[in-house]
Amino acid sequence: MKVNMYSIYDEAATAYISPFSMHNDGLAIRAFQDNVNAKDENNISKHPEHFSLFKLAEYDDATGVIQPITPPKFLVGGVEMKNATEESNIIAEIKTLKAYITSMQQLKEIK
């Protein structure tokens, strides 16, 4: 069976973290997202802007052959995987209300 090898790049350390394997990109992205949004704080959840997920290689466990991807393929950044916080939801709602109020004022001016 072929599996993929992935690594998380740490911009602050300018290094890739030890690689891990997953069956596909979707599973690797989900694992990275879980790490970024972990309730028990870790470096990645505290500083998601410093971390990105990369696909490094394909590994065939039947032959033992590792086929590298050169250069490593960027999949997603930590900030993109950060779930919206309650505070950012409130900010989005305020912006929506402001836009609504502005549009209502413009309608009054048209009448």
Secondary structure, 3 states (H helix, E strand, C coil): CEEEEEEEEECCCCEECCCEEECCHHHHHHHHHHHHCCCCCCHHHHCHHHEEEEEEEEEECCCCEEEEEEEEEEEEEHHHHCCCCHHHHHHHHHHHHHHHHHHHHHHHHHC
